């Protein structure tokens, strides 16, 4: 019996670094939800965006067969990696 496997080759890889306050591990998946904003930090501003930017970005990446990966460390910053697959 043959098994089926898939290989995804990513043609596009875009990395965005932020040297800000970082995102706690328990909050990292939440930042991709609609209208989510972290207001519990001293550096959080009262006037932020709508909380839709990361949600829309991740949705678009997934619609193209890709994804957005987040790596973050509190007090060190965050790294967002946008992966887009190669179309063959």
C-alpha positions in Angstrom: 0.0 0.0 0.0 1.3 3.4 -0.9 1.0 6.3 1.5 0.4 9.8 0.3 2.6 12.6 1.6 2.8 16.2 0.7 5.7 18.6 0.4 5.1 22.3 0.6 7.9 24.5 -0.8 7.6 28.0 0.4 8.5 30.6 -2.3 7.8 33.6 -0.2 9.1 34.1 3.3 8.7 37.6 4.7 10.0 38.3 8.3 8.9 41.4 10.3 10.8 42.1 13.5 9.5 44.3 16.3 11.9 45.2 19.1 9.1 46.3 21.4 7.6 44.8 24.5 7.1 41.3 23.2 4.0 39.1 23.6 3.6 36.7 26.5 3.2 33.0 25.3 -0.4 32.8 26.6 -1.3 35.8 24.5 0.4 34.8 21.2 -2.6 32.9 19.6 -5.0 35.6 20.7 -3.2 38.4 18.7 -4.6 36.8 15.5 -8.2 37.0 16.7 -10.6 39.7 15.6 -10.5 42.9 17.7 -7.9 41.7 20.1 -5.7 44.3 21.7 -3.4 44.0 24.7 -4.3 46.8 27.1 -2.6 45.3 30.1 0.9 46.8 29.6 2.3 50.1 30.7 3.3 50.9 27.1 -0.1 50.1 25.6 -1.6 53.2 24.1 -5.2 54.2 24.5 -5.7 54.9 20.9 -4.9 51.8 18.9 -6.1 50.4 15.7 -9.2 48.2 15.4 -7.4 44.9 16.2 -8.1 43.5 12.8 -4.7 43.8 11.0 -3.1 40.5 12.2 -6.4 38.7 11.8 -6.8 39.8 8.2 -3.2 39.2 7.4 -3.3 35.6 8.7 -6.6 35.0 6.9 -5.1 36.2 3.6 -2.0 34.1 4.0 -4.1 31.0 4.7 -6.3 31.8 1.6 -3.1 31.6 -0.4 -2.1 28.3 1.2 0.4 29.9 3.6 0.5 31.0 7.2 1.9 33.5 9.6 4.1 32.2 12.4 4.8 34.3 15.5 7.9 34.1 17.8 8.0 36.5 20.7 9.7 37.0 24.0 8.6 39.4 26.6 10.8 42.5 26.9 12.8 41.4 23.8 10.3 41.8 20.9 8.4 39.8 18.3 9.1 38.2 15.0 6.3 37.6 12.5 7.1 35.2 9.6 4.8 35.2 6.6 5.0 31.9 4.6 3.6 31.7 1.1 3.8 28.5 -0.9 5.3 28.0 -4.3 2.7 27.3 -7.0 3.6 24.5 -9.3 
